[in-house]
Amino acid sequence: MLGHDIRAAISDILGGLALADLSVLDPTSRLQLQRVQSSAEQLVRLTDETLALVTGDDSPRADPPVQTSLGPFLDRIAARWHAHAGARGLGFCLDRADDLPTAIGTDPAALERILSNMIANAVKYSPVGEVRLRVHLGPQEALCLRVRDTGPGFSEAAMARLFDFAGRPEDSGQPGTGLGLHIVRDLAQRIRGQIQVANAAEGGAEVSLILPRRAWAPGIEAPSAAADLPDLGGCSVLVAEDNPTNRLLVQQMLETLGAEVTLVEDGEEAAEALADRRFDLVLVDIEMPRLSGIDVIRRLRAAEGDGPASPVLAITAFVLSANRDQIYDAGADGILAKPILSLDAFGEAIARVLTKRTAPLSGTTTGVPFDPVHLDRLLALAGPEDGRELLRRMREDFGTVKGGLAEGQARGDLALIRSRTHVLISLAGALGNVALQAEAEALNAAALTQDRATVAGLLPRVMQAVDALRTAIGGELDTRFAAEAAG
């Protein structure tokens, strides 16, 4: 509940800033508000990590691979730290190369924490001059982010204990415990990067984060369909949200996407609106007066019965796995955590929900039954040799799934069907085929409840989709590892 309240409060701050017209302000005031916005976004991410640490709720979530627009990300970093450095009488300079990628597949929360610690140290130890962040591509297209200061540099004693927990030498005379670089190193390892530290020849220290291409690039060359903002022209959307700021922010973003928006302020109004008509998309806040968002979703799904189901996106400040499981169990198709940090994140969440309800099992908008972003990232994580073996095993697993489903169909063995769909749910999710994943979940649930009519209706479609995926993975094996496959 504390995490929910923190996120809800920050959501109001960020929503208010998003709705404000900062262009009419003087440059100093605009810079300060941009700094507040950047810090609030970072506070959201730190809140999530703190909750996970305290509760032990660190289970992975079925989110798509991360894509971060590098230019806007660096602009936010510069806006935030220009103000911090200026308050100490220092300059801050962002120096970026012309050949940087437009997007990277790196977790922005971890990247921002790393840079924040690096820049904060540089600002702290520079009595005069400026702090410079240089971003460029190094050898073999490694992404290099270098922070240089005009301070005294690292002493030999400090250099020897640089990454230790609380590693600052006792006689250093500097404030703090030296925890920053210890955090930086751990975060860098999490995103498969390296930290390099040196004293510059002309004075000052230089701390660099080096991200090899395999760490920042997977899937970026072939973005998924969800990376493009959905066109909601002609779509009717119900928004149930009790907070006026969030309600207005969501309305503006939906209208930007072309939607026709109906607004309600509590759960009872939402239930009444859904009883009166069908909407193309429903956005429901979970914590609402009179009737909770979960109860609204349950009523909607009960009323729909076996008929067409409206896509439902739950918007919530509850982020723990237990909360998410409860929301999905009620019938939500997707969850978007508050605060909503960008139109891109909002559009991607809507695109995933719409895809889950409407996409054909046999393929995606790319013409193949998997998301290239997901596959590229899996192969990049595995490496060249293990990547070849990964594709082979996936092809074999899809063959095993299909064979088991066929045998279960022939024998009427619901336990076998459940066993194979359990595997299929993971496989389809790993490859980004959310439509097949949803059908596999439905088939698994039908087998569990002994609903043979539903099983009989779903099985042929699921088996056809599995066969298409197995064929496509075999094609990828032949294309990516042609010489080995031929042998």
C-alpha positions in Angstrom: 0.0 0.0 0.0 2.9 2.4 0.7 4.3 1.7 -2.7 0.9 2.3 -4.3 0.6 5.7 -2.5 4.1 6.8 -3.4 3.6 5.9 -7.1 0.2 7.6 -7.1 1.6 10.8 -5.7 4.5 10.8 -8.2 2.0 10.1 -10.9 0.2 13.3 -10.0 3.4 15.3 -10.1 4.5 13.9 -13.5 1.0 14.2 -14.9 0.8 17.9 -13.9 4.2 18.5 -15.5 3.2 16.7 -18.7 0.1 18.9 -19.0 1.9 22.1 -18.2 3.1 24.4 -21.1 6.7 24.9 -20.2 7.5 26.8 -23.3 6.1 30.0 -21.8 8.6 29.9 -18.9 11.9 31.6 -18.8 14.9 29.2 -19.5 15.9 28.9 -15.9 12.4 28.0 -14.7 11.9 25.6 -17.5 15.2 23.9 -16.7 14.3 23.5 -13.1 10.9 21.9 -13.9 12.6 19.5 -16.4 15.0 18.6 -13.6 12.0 17.9 -11.3 10.5 15.7 -14.0 13.6 13.7 -14.5 14.1 13.2 -10.8 10.5 12.1 -10.3 10.9 9.5 -13.1 14.0 8.2 -11.4 12.2 8.1 -8.1 9.5 5.8 -9.6 12.2 3.4 -10.7 13.9 3.5 -7.3 10.6 2.9 -5.6 10.1 -0.3 -7.7 13.5 -1.6 -6.8 13.1 -0.8 -3.1 9.7 -2.6 -3.1 11.3 -5.6 -4.8 14.1 -5.7 -2.3 11.9 -5.3 0.8 9.2 -7.8 -0.3 11.5 -10.3 -2.2 9.1 -9.8 -5.2 11.8 -10.0 -7.9 10.0 -12.5 -10.2 10.5 -11.7 -13.9 7.6 -10.0 -15.8 6.5 -10.8 -19.3 7.5 -7.4 -20.7 8.8 -6.9 -24.2 12.5 -6.1 -24.8 13.4 -2.6 -23.8 13.9 0.1 -26.4 15.2 3.5 -25.3 15.3 6.5 -27.6 18.9 7.6 -27.0 18.6 11.2 -28.0 15.7 12.2 -25.7 17.3 10.1 -22.9 20.5 12.0 -23.1 18.6 15.3 -23.3 16.9 14.5 -20.0 20.2 13.6 -18.4 21.7 16.9 -19.6 18.7 19.0 -18.4 18.9 17.4 -14.9 22.6 17.7 -14.4 23.1 21.1 -16.0 20.9 22.5 -13.1 22.8 20.5 -10.5 26.2 21.5 -11.7 25.1 25.2 -12.1 24.0 25.2 -8.4 27.7 24.5 -7.5 29.1 27.0 -9.9 30.2 24.3 -12.4 29.5 23.9 -16.1 28.0 20.7 -17.5 28.5 19.7 -21.1 27.0 16.9 -23.1 29.2 16.0 -26.1 27.6 13.4 -28.3 28.9 11.9 -31.6 27.0 12.3 -34.8 26.9 8.5 -35.5 25.0 7.4 -32.4 22.2 4.9 -32.8 18.7 6.4 -32.5 17.6 3.7 -30.1 19.3 1.2 -27.8 18.0 -2.0 -26.2 19.2 -1.1 -22.7 17.2 -0.7 -19.5 16.8 3.1 -19.1 16.4 2.8 -15.3 19.7 1.1 -14.8 21.5 3.3 -17.3 20.2 6.5 -15.6 21.3 5.2 -12.2 24.7 4.5 -13.5 25.1 7.9 -15.1 23.6 9.7 -12.1 26.2 8.1 -9.8 29.0 8.8 -12.2 28.0 12.5 -12.8 27.2 13.1 -9.1 30.7 12.0 -8.1 32.2 14.2 -10.8 30.2 17.2 -9.6 31.0 16.5 -6.0 34.8 16.4 -6.5 35.2 19.3 -9.0 35.8 22.6 -7.1 35.8 24.6 -10.4 35.5 24.0 -14.1 33.0 21.7 -15.7 31.8 18.1 -15.9 31.6 16.6 -19.4 29.6 13.6 -20.6 30.9 12.3 -23.9 28.9 9.6 -25.7 30.3 8.0 -28.8 30.8 4.7 -30.5 34.1 2.9 -29.9 35.9 -0.1 -31.4 33.5 -2.8 -32.7 30.6 -0.4 -32.2 30.8 -0.4 -28.4 28.7 2.4 -27.0 30.9 4.5 -24.7 29.6 7.0 -22.1 32.5 8.8 -20.5 32.2 11.3 -17.6 35.2 13.5 -17.0 35.7 16.0 -14.2 38.1 18.8 -13.3 38.8 17.5 -9.7 42.0 16.0 -8.2 41.5 12.6 -9.7 41.8 9.3 -7.8 44.5 8.7 -5.3 46.4 5.4 -5.4 44.7 4.3 -2.2 41.3 5.1 -3.6 42.1 3.4 -6.9 42.9 0.2 -5.0 39.5 0.0 -3.3 37.4 1.8 -5.9 34.7 -0.8 -6.3 34.6 -2.2 -2.8 31.6 -1.7 -0.6 32.1 1.5 1.4 35.6 1.5 -0.1 36.7 5.1 0.5 40.1 5.2 2.3 39.7 6.3 6.0 42.2 9.1 5.6 40.8 10.5 2.4 39.1 13.6 4.0 36.3 13.4 1.4 32.7 13.1 2.4 30.7 9.9 1.9 31.6 6.3 2.1 32.5 5.5 -1.5 29.3 3.5 -2.2 28.6 5.1 -5.6 31.1 3.2 -7.8 30.2 0.0 -6.0 26.6 0.5 -7.1 27.7 1.5 -10.6 29.8 -1.6 -11.1 26.9 -3.9 -10.1 24.4 -2.1 -12.3 26.9 -2.2 -15.2 27.2 -5.9 -14.9 23.4 -6.2 -14.8 23.2 -4.6 -18.3 26.3 -6.5 -19.5 28.5 -3.4 -19.5 32.0 -2.6 -18.1 33.2 0.3 -16.0 36.6 1.8 -16.7 38.3 4.3 -14.4 41.4 6.4 -15.0 43.0 9.7 -14.1 43.3 12.0 -17.2 46.7 13.2 -18.2 45.6 16.8 -18.1 44.1 16.4 -14.6 40.8 15.2 -13.3 39.2 11.7 -13.3 37.4 9.9 -16.1 34.9 7.2 -15.5 33.5 5.3 -18.5 30.6 2.9 -19.0 31.3 0.6 -22.0 28.4 -1.3 -23.6 29.5 -3.8 -26.2 27.2 -3.9 -29.3 25.7 -7.2 -28.1 24.6 -5.4 -24.9 22.9 -2.4 -26.5 21.9 -3.4 -30.0 19.8 -6.7 -29.9 16.6 -6.3 -32.0 17.0 -2.6 -32.6 17.5 -3.0 -36.3 14.1 -4.7 -36.6 11.7 -3.1 -34.1 8.5 -4.8 -33.2 5.1 -3.5 -34.4 4.5 -2.3 -30.8 7.3 0.2 -31.2 5.1 2.3 -33.5 2.3 4.2 -31.9 -1.1 2.6 -32.7 -3.6 4.4 -34.9 -6.8 4.6 -32.8 -8.8 6.6 -35.4 -12.5 5.7 -35.2 -11.9 3.6 -32.0 -14.2 4.2 -29.0 -12.3 4.2 -25.7 -13.7 4.2 -22.2 -11.4 5.7 -19.5 -12.3 5.0 -15.9 -10.0 7.1 -13.7 -10.8 9.0 -10.5 -7.8 11.3 -10.5 -8.5 14.5 -12.5 -4.9 15.0 -13.6 -4.4 11.4 -14.7 -7.8 11.5 -16.4 -6.9 14.6 -18.4 -3.4 13.3 -19.3 -4.8 9.9 -20.6 -7.5 11.8 -22.5 -4.9 13.9 -24.3 -2.7 11.0 -25.2 -5.7 9.0 -26.5 -6.9 11.9 -28.6 -3.3 12.3 -29.9 -3.7 8.7 -31.1 -7.0 9.5 -32.8 -9.4 7.9 -30.3 -12.9 8.9 -29.4 -12.8 9.1 -25.6 -15.5 8.7 -23.0 -14.5 9.6 -19.4 -15.9 8.4 -16.1 -14.8 9.1 -12.6 -15.5 6.0 -10.6 -16.1 2.3 -10.8 -19.9 2.5 -10.7 -20.0 4.9 -13.6 -17.6 2.6 -15.5 -19.9 -0.4 -15.0 -22.9 1.6 -16.1 -21.1 2.8 -19.3 -20.0 -0.7 -20.1 -23.5 -2.1 -19.6 -24.9 0.5 -22.1 -22.6 -0.1 -25.0 -19.5 -2.0 -26.2 -16.2 -0.1 -26.4 -13.3 -0.9 -28.7 -10.9 -0.4 -25.8 -11.3 0.0 -22.0 -8.8 1.7 -19.7 -9.5 1.1 -16.1 -7.8 2.5 -13.0 -7.7 -0.3 -10.4 -8.1 1.9 -7.2 -11.4 3.8 -7.7 -14.2 4.8 -5.3 -17.6 3.0 -5.1 -16.4 0.0 -7.2 -12.8 -1.1 -7.7 -11.3 -1.5 -11.2 -10.9 -5.3 -10.6 -14.7 -5.6 -9.9 -15.4 -3.5 -13.0 -13.3 -5.9 -15.1 -15.0 -8.9 -13.5 -18.5 -7.6 -14.2 -17.5 -6.8 -17.8 -16.1 -10.3 -18.5 -19.2 -12.0 -16.8 -21.5 -9.9 -19.0 -19.6 -10.7 -22.2 -19.8 -14.4 -21.6 -18.8 -16.3 -24.8 -19.3 -13.2 -27.0 -16.7 -10.8 -28.3 -14.5 -9.5 -25.5 -13.4 -5.8 -25.3 -9.6 -5.3 -24.8 -9.0 -4.1 -21.3 -5.8 -2.3 -20.1 -5.5 -1.8 -16.4 -3.7 1.3 -15.2 -2.4 0.9 -11.6 0.1 2.0 -9.1 0.2 -1.5 -7.7 3.3 -3.1 -9.1 3.9 -6.3 -7.1 3.4 -9.7 -8.7 0.5 -10.6 -6.4 -1.3 -7.4 -7.4 -0.6 -8.1 -11.1 -1.8 -11.7 -10.8 -5.1 -10.6 -9.2 -5.6 -8.0 -12.0 -5.0 -10.6 -14.8 -7.2 -13.2 -13.0 -10.0 -10.7 -13.2 -9.7 -10.6 -17.0 -7.4 -7.7 -17.9 -5.4 -8.1 -21.1 -2.6 -5.9 -20.0 -1.3 -3.7 -17.2 0.3 -0.2 -17.4 2.0 1.0 -14.2 1.5 4.5 -12.9 3.0 7.0 -13.5 2.8 6.9 -17.3 6.2 8.1 -18.3 5.7 8.8 -22.0 3.4 8.6 -24.9 5.6 5.9 -26.4 5.1 3.7 -23.3 1.4 4.4 -23.3 1.1 3.5 -27.0 3.1 0.3 -26.7 0.9 -0.9 -23.8 -2.2 -0.3 -25.9 -0.7 -1.9 -29.0 0.1 -5.1 -27.0 -3.5 -5.3 -25.6 -5.0 -4.8 -29.0 -2.7 -7.4 -30.5 -3.5 -9.9 -27.9 -7.2 -9.6 -28.7 -7.1 -9.2 -32.4 -3.9 -10.6 -33.9 -4.1 -13.8 -36.0 -2.2 -16.8 -34.5 -0.4 -17.6 -37.7 1.7 -14.5 -37.8 2.5 -10.9 -36.9 2.7 -7.7 -38.8 6.2 -8.6 -39.8 4.9 -11.7 -41.8 6.5 -14.2 -39.4 4.9 -15.9 -36.4 7.4 -14.4 -33.9 8.7 -11.0 -32.9 12.2 -10.4 -34.4 13.0 -8.2 -31.4 12.5 -11.1 -29.0 14.4 -13.6 -31.1 17.3 -11.2 -31.7 17.6 -10.6 -28.0 17.5 -14.3 -27.1 20.2 -15.0 -29.6 22.4 -12.1 -28.5 22.2 -13.3 -24.9 23.0 -16.8 -25.9 26.0 -15.9 -28.1 26.9 -17.4 -31.5 27.6 -21.0 -30.5 24.8 -21.3 -27.9 22.5 -19.4 -30.3 22.7 -22.2 -32.8 21.9 -24.7 -30.2 19.1 -22.6 -28.9 17.3 -22.5 -32.3 17.7 -26.3 -32.6 16.2 -26.9 -29.2 13.4 -24.5 -29.8 12.6 -26.3 -33.1 12.6 -29.7 -31.3 10.5 -28.3 -28.5 7.8 -27.0 -30.9 7.8 -30.5 -32.5 7.4 -32.1 -29.1 4.5 -29.7 -28.3 2.7 -30.4 -31.5 3.2 -34.2 -31.2 1.9 -34.1 -27.6 -1.2 -32.0 -28.6 -1.9 -34.3 -31.5 -1.7 -37.4 -29.2 -3.8 -35.7 -26.5 -6.4 -34.9 -29.1 -6.5 -38.5 -30.4 -6.7 -40.0 -26.9 -8.8 -37.3 -25.3 -6.0 -36.9 -22.8 -6.6 -33.5 -21.1 -3.6 -34.0 -18.8 -1.2 -34.4 -21.7 -2.7 -31.3 -23.4 -2.2 -29.3 -20.2 1.4 -30.4 -20.0 2.2 -29.4 -23.6 0.3 -26.1 -23.4 2.3 -25.2 -20.2 5.5 -25.5 -22.3 3.9 -23.7 -25.2 2.9 -20.7 -23.1 6.6 -20.1 -22.2 7.9 -20.7 -25.8 5.3 -18.4 -27.4 6.0 -15.7 -24.8 9.7 -15.9 -25.3 9.2 -15.3 -29.0 6.7 -12.5 -28.6 3.7 -14.3 -30.1 1.3 -12.9 -27.6 -1.8 -14.1 -29.6 -0.6 -17.7 -29.5 0.4 -17.3 -25.9 -3.1 -16.2 -25.0 -4.6 -19.1 -26.9 -2.3 -21.5 -25.2 -3.3 -20.1 -21.8 -7.0 -20.5 -22.7 -6.5 -24.1 -23.9 -4.6 -24.9 -20.7 -7.4 -23.5 -18.6 -10.1 -25.4 -20.6 -8.2 -28.6 -20.1 -7.9 -27.9 -16.4 -11.7 -27.4 -16.0 -12.5 -30.4 -18.3 -14.2 -28.1 -20.8 -13.9 -30.5 -23.8 -15.9 -28.4 -26.1 -13.6 -25.4 -25.7 -10.5 -27.7 -26.0 -11.9 -29.2 -29.3 -12.5 -25.7 -30.7 -9.0 -24.3 -29.8 -6.8 -27.3 -30.5 -6.8 -27.2 -34.3 -5.8 -23.4 -34.4 -3.1 -23.8 -31.8 -1.6 -26.8 -33.5 -1.6 -25.0 -36.8 0.2 -22.0 -35.2 2.7 -24.3 -33.5 3.5 -25.9 -36.8 4.0 -22.4 -38.4 6.4 -21.4 -35.6 8.4 -24.6 -35.9 8.8 -24.0 -39.6 9.8 -20.4 -39.1 12.4 -21.3 -36.4 13.8 -23.9 -38.8 14.1 -21.2 -41.5 16.0 -19.0 -39.0 18.4 -21.8 -38.3 19.1 -22.3 -42.0 19.5 -18.6 -42.6 21.5 -17.6 -39.6 23.7 -20.7 -39.4 23.6 -21.9 -43.0 26.9 -23.7 -43.1 26.3 -25.6 -39.9 22.7 -26.4 -40.8 23.9 -27.8 -44.2 26.4 -30.0 -42.6 
